[in-house]
Amino acid sequence: MIAKRPVGLIQSQKPVLSGVSSVALSSVRELGGSAVSERPEAVSRLDTEHITRPEAPDRRSWLLKVEKVTESHRVEKAKKHWRRAGELKAERLLAGLPYEEAVQGARWHQRRAYGQIERFSVVLDCGVESLWLVCEACGRCKEKASRCRAALLCVSCRAVIGREKRSRFKPARERALSRADTFGMFRPLRRGGRWSEKLLTLTIPHLPEHGPRTRIELLFRALPLFRKALKKWLHPKDHSYLVAWFRTFEWTPATDGQGHPHFHWWLLCPYLERPVVCAAWAQGLRTAGFSRATAENVVVDVREVQDDEGAAHEVIKYLTKDILPNRQFVDPEVFGEVYAALDGRRTTQPSRGFFTGIDQRAVCECGASGAFKHTTTRPEPKSGSET
């Protein structure tokens, strides 16, 4: 868990991290050695075989290598956050705001600065401590492992976040389908063509001169123009306001060792001609910097959804795969570039209104919604309550 911050550091008006980064990073590296032996009760869950594959010690060693590779990137981002925190604090003080209010405005950036420095220490300690969810309505309590939520680095959190996204996607998808069905969009002989669900995969050319980070940046650079072209094609269609989509990003190891970034799309729309999709994506790739010949030969996969239950699993997979088919880890240098390219980037995106009104608050067995509070100490059960 993240240690408490020294008050002097939080209230400092210095616009740089001034030595904080090197001290914090050295403490992170110690978690792989003597620091762990000094507190044997805090054994990382990364040491359990059912969470880390193929071998927990190998994963710990691999994470420490990735930490070293990404050190300069994380320190630079931490400095930017720290400088921005100082600027916000100074601006609010000059505006005449009270000191506490000025400091509050800077804490968001301060927390993210420390988060960058301590990212790997938090990952290595994922699941070590427990917290309890207590229902304020009935008094029931449930133990839950404290997680790092770093999906790029933590296997267990990667799976948890994937399940959360799928649980949110399913009711939103069902609502979009129900709305389209109300207007008769799925009738076989419908005038204007039958609507359907589609799965779309957009890839990028694998050029030898492009490393992992460059490929990811080019993929995201081509995205806005593709969306604009697709929207322009769909807009004249009847009932275009019923069109819904959800987009996710995925990175997998490639045969050339530089990685295979791509987008998965779920689309609910009229009949989508494959040449239209290919032309729109080729236009986006040319804008990103690819030649016409290279962009037009890229692979685009469009197919209709056949398995309703499998649609969510097909669209929402792991964000990244850091283990090769031969059960070896991806080269730390390669994954370090992937981390730097995806750090702070939006990897999922829905169409407007897709998730509006979807209640994701936890529901207790007693029926209370959003009534849970977190505590790090096991509460005493109330009379008549269950644990």
The 8 nearest C-alpha neighbors of each residue, nearest first, counted from 0:
[[1, 121, 2, 124, 128, 125, 120, 127],
 [2, 0, 3, 121, 117, 120, 114, 4],
 [1, 3, 0, 4, 5, 117, 121, 113],
 [2, 4, 1, 5, 6, 0, 9, 113],
 [5, 3, 6, 2, 9, 8, 7, 1],
 [4, 6, 7, 8, 3, 9, 10, 2],
 [7, 5, 9, 8, 4, 10, 11, 3],
 [6, 8, 10, 5, 9, 11, 4, 12],
 [9, 7, 11, 6, 5, 10, 4, 12],
 [10, 8, 6, 7, 11, 5, 4, 109],
 [9, 11, 7, 8, 6, 12, 102, 5],
 [10, 12, 8, 13, 9, 7, 85, 14],
 [11, 13, 85, 14, 10, 88, 89, 9],
 [12, 14, 11, 15, 85, 16, 82, 17],
 [13, 15, 82, 85, 81, 12, 16, 86],
 [16, 14, 17, 82, 13, 78, 81, 79],
 [15, 17, 19, 78, 18, 20, 81, 14],
 [18, 16, 15, 19, 20, 13, 14, 21],
 [19, 17, 20, 21, 16, 22, 23, 15],
 [18, 20, 16, 22, 17, 21, 23, 24],
 [21, 19, 23, 18, 22, 24, 74, 116],
 [20, 22, 24, 23, 18, 19, 25, 26],
 [23, 21, 25, 19, 20, 24, 26, 18],
 [24, 22, 26, 20, 25, 21, 19, 116],
 [23, 25, 27, 21, 26, 22, 20, 116],
 [24, 26, 28, 22, 27, 23, 21, 29],
 [27, 25, 29, 23, 24, 28, 22, 30],
 [28, 26, 24, 120, 25, 29, 30, 23],
 [27, 29, 25, 30, 26, 31, 24, 63],
 [30, 28, 26, 32, 31, 27, 34, 33],
 [31, 29, 34, 28, 35, 32, 27, 26],
 [30, 32, 29, 28, 35, 33, 34, 59],
 [33, 31, 29, 30, 34, 35, 36, 28],
 [32, 34, 36, 35, 29, 37, 30, 31],
 [33, 35, 30, 37, 29, 36, 32, 38],
 [34, 36, 37, 33, 30, 38, 32, 39],
 [35, 37, 33, 38, 39, 34, 32, 30],
 [38, 36, 34, 35, 39, 33, 40, 32],
 [37, 39, 36, 35, 40, 41, 34, 42],
 [40, 38, 41, 36, 42, 37, 35, 34],
 [39, 41, 38, 42, 127, 35, 37, 36],
 [42, 40, 39, 38, 127, 43, 35, 124],
 [41, 43, 40, 39, 127, 44, 46, 35],
 [42, 44, 124, 45, 127, 46, 123, 41],
 [45, 43, 46, 47, 126, 127, 125, 42],
 [44, 46, 43, 47, 51, 55, 123, 50],
 [47, 45, 55, 44, 43, 48, 56, 51],
 [48, 46, 45, 44, 49, 50, 55, 51],
 [47, 49, 51, 50, 55, 46, 54, 52],
 [50, 48, 47, 51, 52, 55, 46, 45],
 [51, 49, 48, 47, 155, 52, 45, 154],
 [52, 50, 55, 48, 45, 49, 53, 54],
 [53, 51, 54, 55, 48, 50, 49, 58],
 [52, 54, 326, 51, 55, 327, 48, 57],
 [55, 53, 52, 57, 56, 58, 51, 48],
 [54, 56, 46, 58, 51, 57, 48, 45],
 [57, 55, 59, 58, 54, 60, 46, 45],
 [56, 58, 60, 54, 55, 59, 61, 53],
 [59, 57, 61, 55, 60, 56, 62, 54],
 [60, 58, 56, 62, 61, 57, 55, 63],
 [59, 61, 57, 63, 58, 62, 56, 64],
 [60, 62, 58, 64, 59, 63, 57, 65],
 [63, 61, 65, 59, 64, 60, 58, 66],
 [62, 64, 66, 60, 61, 65, 59, 67],
 [65, 63, 61, 67, 66, 62, 331, 68],
 [64, 66, 68, 62, 331, 67, 63, 335],
 [67, 65, 63, 69, 64, 68, 70, 62],
 [66, 68, 70, 64, 65, 69, 63, 71],
 [67, 69, 65, 66, 70, 335, 332, 64],
 [70, 68, 66, 72, 67, 335, 71, 65],
 [69, 71, 67, 73, 72, 68, 66, 74],
 [70, 72, 74, 73, 69, 75, 68, 67],
 [73, 71, 75, 69, 70, 74, 76, 339],
 [74, 72, 76, 70, 115, 75, 71, 77],
 [73, 75, 77, 71, 76, 72, 70, 78],
 [74, 76, 78, 72, 77, 73, 71, 79],
 [77, 75, 79, 73, 78, 74, 80, 72],
 [76, 78, 112, 74, 80, 75, 79, 115],
 [77, 79, 81, 75, 76, 80, 15, 16],
 [80, 78, 76, 82, 81, 77, 83, 75],
 [81, 79, 108, 83, 77, 112, 78, 82],
 [80, 82, 78, 84, 83, 79, 109, 15],
 [83, 81, 14, 79, 85, 84, 80, 15],
 [82, 84, 86, 80, 85, 81, 87, 79],
 [83, 85, 105, 81, 87, 82, 108, 86],
 [86, 84, 14, 88, 82, 83, 87, 12],
 [85, 87, 83, 89, 84, 88, 90, 82],
 [88, 86, 90, 84, 89, 85, 105, 83],
 [87, 89, 101, 85, 91, 86, 90, 105],
 [88, 90, 92, 86, 87, 91, 85, 93],
 [91, 89, 87, 93, 88, 92, 86, 94],
 [92, 90, 94, 101, 88, 93, 89, 96],
 [91, 93, 89, 95, 94, 96, 90, 101],
 [94, 92, 90, 95, 91, 89, 96, 88],
 [93, 95, 91, 92, 96, 90, 89, 97],
 [94, 96, 92, 93, 91, 97, 98, 90],
 [95, 97, 92, 91, 94, 101, 98, 100],
 [98, 96, 100, 99, 101, 95, 92, 91],
 [97, 99, 101, 100, 102, 96, 92, 91],
 [98, 100, 102, 101, 97, 103, 96, 104],
 [101, 99, 103, 97, 102, 98, 96, 104],
 [100, 102, 98, 88, 91, 104, 99, 103],
 [103, 101, 99, 105, 104, 100, 88, 98],
 [104, 102, 100, 106, 105, 101, 99, 107],
 [103, 105, 102, 101, 106, 100, 87, 88],
 [106, 104, 84, 102, 103, 107, 108, 88],
 [105, 107, 109, 103, 108, 104, 110, 102],
 [108, 106, 110, 109, 105, 111, 104, 84],
 [107, 109, 80, 111, 106, 84, 110, 105],
 [110, 108, 106, 112, 111, 107, 81, 84],
 [111, 109, 113, 107, 112, 108, 106, 114],
 [110, 112, 114, 108, 113, 109, 115, 107],
 [111, 113, 77, 109, 114, 115, 110, 80],
 [112, 114, 116, 110, 111, 115, 117, 109],
 [115, 113, 111, 117, 112, 116, 118, 110],
 [114, 116, 118, 73, 112, 113, 117, 77],
 [115, 117, 113, 114, 118, 23, 24, 20],
 [116, 118, 114, 120, 115, 119, 113, 121],
 [119, 117, 115, 121, 114, 120, 116, 122],
 [118, 120, 122, 121, 117, 123, 66, 27],
 [119, 121, 27, 123, 117, 122, 118, 124],
 [120, 122, 124, 119, 118, 123, 0, 147],
 [123, 121, 119, 125, 124, 120, 147, 153],
 [122, 124, 120, 121, 125, 43, 119, 45],
 [125, 123, 43, 121, 122, 127, 126, 120],
 [126, 124, 146, 122, 147, 127, 123, 121],
 [125, 127, 144, 145, 146, 128, 44, 124],
 [128, 126, 124, 43, 125, 41, 44, 42],
 [129, 127, 126, 145, 144, 130, 0, 125],
 [130, 128, 144, 145, 143, 375, 142, 127],
 [129, 131, 375, 143, 374, 142, 144, 145],
 [132, 130, 142, 374, 141, 373, 143, 133],
 [131, 133, 373, 141, 140, 372, 371, 142],
 [134, 132, 140, 371, 372, 139, 135, 138],
 [135, 133, 371, 138, 136, 139, 370, 137],
 [134, 136, 370, 138, 137, 133, 371, 372],
 [135, 137, 134, 138, 370, 367, 365, 139],
 [136, 138, 139, 134, 135, 384, 365, 381],
 [137, 139, 134, 135, 384, 381, 136, 133],
 [140, 138, 385, 134, 386, 137, 384, 133],
 [141, 139, 133, 386, 132, 131, 134, 138],
 [140, 142, 132, 131, 386, 143, 133, 139],
 [143, 141, 131, 130, 132, 129, 140, 144],
 [142, 144, 130, 129, 131, 145, 141, 132],
 [145, 143, 129, 126, 146, 130, 128, 142],
 [144, 146, 126, 129, 128, 130, 143, 125],
 [147, 145, 125, 126, 148, 144, 156, 122],
 [146, 148, 125, 149, 122, 121, 145, 156],
 [149, 147, 156, 146, 150, 153, 157, 160],
 [150, 148, 147, 151, 152, 153, 156, 122],
 [151, 149, 157, 153, 152, 156, 148, 154],
 [152, 150, 149, 153, 319, 338, 318, 157],
 [151, 153, 150, 149, 154, 122, 62, 157],
 [154, 152, 150, 156, 155, 149, 157, 122],
 [153, 155, 157, 156, 158, 152, 51, 50],
 [154, 156, 158, 157, 153, 50, 159, 51],
 [157, 155, 159, 158, 148, 153, 150, 154],
 [156, 158, 150, 154, 155, 160, 159, 153],
 [157, 159, 161, 155, 156, 160, 162, 154],
 [160, 158, 156, 162, 161, 157, 163, 155],
 [161, 159, 163, 157, 162, 158, 156, 164],
 [160, 162, 158, 164, 159, 163, 157, 165],
 [163, 161, 165, 159, 160, 164, 166, 158],
 [162, 164, 160, 166, 161, 165, 159, 167],
 [165, 163, 167, 161, 166, 162, 168, 160],
 [164, 166, 168, 162, 167, 163, 311, 169],
 [167, 165, 163, 164, 168, 169, 162, 170],
 [166, 168, 164, 165, 169, 170, 163, 171],
 [167, 169, 165, 171, 166, 170, 172, 164],
 [168, 170, 172, 171, 166, 167, 165, 173],
 [171, 169, 173, 172, 168, 174, 167, 166],
 [170, 172, 174, 168, 169, 173, 354, 353],
 [173, 171, 175, 169, 170, 174, 168, 176],
 [174, 172, 170, 176, 175, 171, 177, 169],
 [173, 175, 177, 171, 172, 176, 170, 178],
 [176, 174, 172, 178, 173, 177, 171, 179],
 [177, 175, 173, 179, 174, 178, 180, 172],
 [178, 176, 180, 174, 179, 175, 173, 181],
 [177, 179, 175, 181, 176, 180, 174, 182],
 [180, 178, 176, 181, 182, 177, 184, 241],
 [179, 181, 183, 177, 182, 178, 184, 176],
 [182, 180, 178, 179, 183, 177, 184, 176],
 [181, 183, 180, 179, 184, 178, 185, 238],
 [184, 182, 180, 181, 185, 186, 179, 189],
 [183, 185, 194, 179, 180, 182, 186, 193],
 [186, 184, 193, 194, 183, 180, 187, 195],
 [185, 187, 189, 188, 183, 184, 193, 194],
 [188, 186, 189, 193, 185, 192, 184, 194],
 [189, 187, 186, 190, 193, 192, 191, 185],
 [188, 190, 186, 192, 187, 193, 191, 184],
 [191, 189, 192, 188, 193, 186, 187, 184],
 [192, 190, 189, 193, 237, 269, 236, 188],
 [193, 191, 189, 190, 194, 270, 269, 188],
 [192, 194, 185, 189, 187, 186, 184, 269],
 [195, 193, 269, 185, 184, 268, 270, 192],
 [194, 196, 267, 268, 197, 269, 193, 185],
 [197, 195, 267, 304, 266, 303, 268, 198],
 [198, 196, 303, 266, 304, 302, 265, 199],
 [197, 199, 265, 302, 264, 301, 303, 304],
 [198, 200, 301, 264, 300, 263, 197, 265],
 [201, 199, 263, 300, 262, 299, 264, 202],
 [202, 200, 262, 299, 261, 199, 263, 300],
 [203, 201, 261, 298, 200, 299, 262, 260],
 [202, 204, 205, 218, 297, 261, 201, 260],
 [205, 203, 297, 206, 202, 293, 294, 298],
 [206, 204, 203, 207, 209, 259, 214, 257],
 [205, 207, 208, 209, 204, 210, 214, 203],
 [208, 206, 209, 205, 210, 255, 257, 204],
 [209, 207, 206, 210, 205, 213, 214, 257],
 [210, 208, 207, 206, 213, 214, 211, 205],
 [209, 211, 213, 212, 257, 214, 208, 207],
 [212, 210, 257, 214, 213, 258, 337, 336],
 [211, 213, 336, 215, 340, 214, 337, 210],
 [214, 212, 216, 210, 215, 211, 209, 217],
 [215, 213, 217, 211, 212, 216, 209, 218],
 [214, 216, 218, 212, 213, 217, 260, 211],
 [215, 217, 213, 219, 218, 214, 220, 212],
 [218, 216, 220, 214, 215, 219, 287, 213],
 [219, 217, 215, 221, 216, 220, 214, 203],
 [218, 220, 222, 216, 221, 217, 215, 223],
 [219, 221, 217, 218, 222, 287, 216, 223],
 [222, 220, 283, 284, 287, 218, 219, 223],
 [221, 223, 219, 225, 220, 224, 226, 283],
 [224, 222, 226, 225, 221, 227, 220, 283],
 [223, 225, 227, 283, 226, 222, 221, 228],
 [226, 224, 228, 283, 222, 279, 280, 227],
 [227, 225, 229, 223, 224, 228, 230, 222],
 [226, 228, 224, 230, 225, 229, 231, 223],
 [229, 227, 231, 225, 230, 226, 279, 224],
 [230, 228, 226, 232, 231, 227, 225, 233],
 [229, 231, 233, 227, 232, 228, 234, 226],
 [230, 232, 228, 234, 229, 233, 227, 235],
 [231, 233, 229, 230, 234, 228, 235, 236],
 [234, 232, 230, 236, 231, 235, 229, 239],
 [233, 235, 231, 236, 232, 239, 230, 237],
 [236, 234, 233, 237, 232, 239, 231, 238],
 [237, 235, 234, 233, 239, 238, 232, 269],
 [236, 238, 239, 235, 191, 234, 240, 233],
 [237, 239, 240, 241, 236, 242, 182, 234],
 [238, 240, 241, 237, 242, 236, 234, 233],
 [241, 239, 238, 242, 243, 234, 237, 236],
 [242, 240, 239, 238, 179, 243, 178, 175],
 [241, 243, 268, 239, 240, 267, 244, 266],
 [244, 242, 267, 350, 266, 241, 353, 175],
 [245, 243, 266, 350, 265, 349, 267, 246],
 [244, 246, 349, 265, 264, 348, 350, 266],
 [245, 247, 264, 348, 347, 263, 349, 265],
 [248, 246, 347, 263, 262, 346, 264, 315],
 [249, 247, 262, 346, 261, 263, 318, 347],
 [248, 250, 318, 261, 319, 260, 262, 251],
 [251, 249, 260, 319, 259, 318, 261, 320],
 [250, 252, 259, 320, 258, 319, 253, 260],
 [253, 251, 258, 259, 256, 323, 254, 250],
 [254, 252, 258, 259, 256, 255, 257, 251],
 [253, 255, 256, 252, 258, 257, 259, 323],
 [254, 256, 253, 257, 258, 207, 252, 205],
 [255, 257, 253, 254, 258, 252, 333, 330],
 [258, 256, 211, 255, 210, 253, 333, 252],
 [259, 257, 252, 253, 211, 256, 251, 260],
 [258, 260, 251, 253, 250, 252, 261, 257],
 [261, 259, 250, 249, 215, 258, 251, 202],
 [262, 260, 202, 201, 249, 248, 250, 259],
 [261, 263, 248, 201, 200, 247, 249, 264],
 [264, 262, 200, 247, 314, 246, 199, 248],
 [265, 263, 246, 199, 198, 245, 266, 200],
 [264, 266, 198, 245, 244, 197, 199, 246],
 [267, 265, 244, 197, 196, 243, 268, 264],
 [266, 268, 196, 243, 242, 195, 244, 197],
 [267, 269, 242, 194, 266, 195, 270, 196],
 [270, 268, 194, 271, 193, 195, 192, 267],
 [269, 271, 194, 272, 268, 192, 193, 195],
 [272, 270, 269, 273, 275, 268, 276, 301],
 [271, 273, 275, 274, 270, 276, 277, 301],
 [272, 274, 276, 275, 277, 271, 301, 299],
 [275, 273, 277, 276, 272, 278, 279, 271],
 [274, 276, 278, 273, 272, 277, 279, 271],
 [277, 275, 279, 273, 274, 278, 280, 272],
 [276, 278, 274, 280, 279, 275, 281, 273],
 [277, 279, 281, 275, 276, 280, 274, 282],
 [280, 278, 282, 276, 225, 277, 281, 228],
 [279, 281, 283, 277, 225, 282, 278, 276],
 [282, 280, 294, 284, 278, 283, 295, 279],
 [283, 281, 279, 285, 280, 284, 278, 286],
 [282, 284, 221, 280, 224, 286, 225, 281],
 [283, 285, 287, 281, 221, 286, 282, 289],
 [286, 284, 289, 288, 282, 287, 283, 290],
 [285, 287, 283, 284, 288, 282, 221, 289],
 [288, 286, 284, 221, 285, 220, 217, 289],
 [287, 289, 285, 286, 284, 290, 217, 221],
 [290, 288, 285, 284, 294, 287, 293, 291],
 [289, 291, 293, 292, 285, 294, 288, 284],
 [290, 292, 294, 293, 295, 285, 289, 281],
 [293, 291, 295, 290, 294, 296, 289, 297],
 [294, 292, 290, 296, 291, 295, 289, 297],
 [295, 293, 281, 291, 296, 292, 297, 284],
 [294, 296, 292, 281, 293, 297, 291, 277],
 [297, 295, 293, 294, 292, 298, 204, 281],
 [296, 298, 294, 295, 204, 203, 299, 293],
 [297, 299, 202, 296, 300, 201, 203, 204],
 [300, 298, 201, 200, 277, 297, 202, 301],
 [299, 301, 200, 199, 298, 302, 201, 198],
 [302, 300, 199, 198, 299, 200, 197, 273],
 [303, 301, 198, 197, 304, 300, 199, 196],
 [302, 304, 197, 196, 198, 305, 195, 301],
 [303, 305, 197, 196, 306, 198, 302, 310],
 [304, 306, 303, 307, 310, 309, 196, 302],
 [305, 307, 309, 308, 304, 310, 303, 311],
 [308, 306, 310, 309, 305, 304, 311, 196],
 [309, 307, 306, 310, 311, 312, 169, 305],
 [308, 310, 312, 306, 307, 311, 313, 305],
 [309, 311, 313, 307, 312, 308, 314, 306],
 [310, 312, 314, 313, 309, 315, 165, 308],
 [313, 311, 309, 315, 310, 314, 316, 165],
 [312, 314, 310, 311, 315, 309, 316, 263],
 [313, 315, 311, 263, 312, 316, 310, 264],
 [316, 314, 312, 311, 313, 165, 247, 161],
 [317, 315, 312, 314, 318, 313, 161, 249],
 [316, 318, 319, 161, 157, 320, 249, 315],
 [317, 319, 249, 316, 248, 250, 320, 151],
 [320, 318, 250, 317, 249, 251, 321, 151],
 [319, 321, 251, 322, 250, 317, 252, 318],
 [320, 322, 329, 328, 319, 323, 252, 334],
 [323, 321, 328, 327, 320, 326, 329, 324],
 [322, 324, 326, 327, 325, 328, 329, 252],
 [323, 325, 326, 322, 327, 252, 328, 321],
 [324, 326, 323, 327, 322, 328, 53, 329],
 [327, 325, 323, 324, 322, 53, 328, 52],
 [328, 326, 323, 325, 322, 329, 324, 53],
 [329, 327, 322, 321, 323, 330, 326, 61],
 [328, 330, 321, 322, 331, 323, 334, 327],
 [329, 331, 333, 332, 334, 328, 256, 335],
 [332, 330, 65, 334, 333, 335, 64, 329],
 [333, 331, 335, 330, 334, 68, 336, 65],
 [334, 332, 330, 335, 336, 331, 211, 337],
 [335, 333, 337, 331, 336, 332, 338, 330],
 [334, 336, 338, 332, 333, 337, 69, 65],
 [335, 337, 339, 212, 334, 338, 333, 211],
 [338, 336, 334, 340, 335, 339, 212, 211],
 [339, 337, 335, 341, 336, 340, 342, 334],
 [338, 340, 336, 342, 337, 341, 335, 72],
 [339, 341, 337, 212, 338, 342, 336, 215],
 [342, 340, 344, 338, 339, 343, 337, 346],
 [343, 341, 339, 344, 338, 340, 337, 151],
 [342, 344, 341, 345, 340, 339, 346, 338],
 [345, 343, 341, 342, 346, 340, 347, 219],
 [346, 344, 347, 343, 348, 341, 342, 248],
 [345, 347, 248, 247, 344, 348, 341, 318],
 [348, 346, 247, 246, 345, 248, 349, 245],
 [347, 349, 246, 245, 247, 346, 350, 345],
 [350, 348, 245, 244, 353, 246, 351, 347],
 [349, 351, 244, 353, 243, 245, 352, 348],
 [352, 350, 353, 349, 243, 354, 355, 244],
 [351, 353, 355, 354, 350, 349, 356, 243],
 [352, 354, 350, 351, 355, 349, 171, 243],
 [355, 353, 357, 352, 171, 356, 349, 168],
 [356, 354, 352, 357, 353, 351, 171, 358],
 [355, 357, 358, 354, 352, 353, 171, 359],
 [356, 358, 354, 355, 359, 171, 170, 167],
 [359, 357, 360, 356, 167, 355, 361, 354],
 [360, 358, 357, 361, 167, 362, 369, 166],
 [361, 359, 369, 358, 368, 362, 370, 371],
 [360, 362, 369, 368, 359, 363, 371, 370],
 [363, 361, 368, 367, 366, 360, 369, 364],
 [362, 364, 365, 366, 367, 368, 361, 134],
 [365, 363, 366, 362, 367, 139, 137, 134],
 [364, 366, 363, 367, 137, 136, 362, 139],
 [367, 365, 363, 364, 362, 368, 136, 137],
 [368, 366, 363, 362, 365, 370, 136, 369],
 [369, 367, 362, 370, 361, 360, 366, 363],
 [368, 370, 360, 361, 371, 362, 367, 363],
 [369, 371, 134, 368, 135, 367, 136, 372],
 [372, 370, 134, 133, 369, 132, 135, 373],
 [371, 373, 133, 132, 134, 370, 374, 135],
 [374, 372, 132, 131, 133, 130, 371, 375],
 [373, 375, 131, 376, 130, 132, 372, 377],
 [374, 376, 130, 131, 377, 129, 373, 128],
 [377, 375, 374, 378, 130, 131, 129, 373],
 [376, 378, 131, 375, 379, 374, 130, 142],
 [379, 377, 376, 380, 140, 131, 374, 133],
 [378, 380, 381, 377, 140, 138, 382, 376],
 [381, 379, 378, 384, 382, 138, 386, 139],
 [380, 382, 384, 138, 383, 379, 139, 385],
 [381, 383, 384, 380, 138, 385, 379, 137],
 [382, 384, 381, 385, 380, 138, 137, 139],
 [385, 383, 381, 382, 139, 138, 380, 137],
 [384, 386, 139, 383, 380, 140, 138, 381],
 [385, 140, 139, 141, 384, 380, 138, 142]]
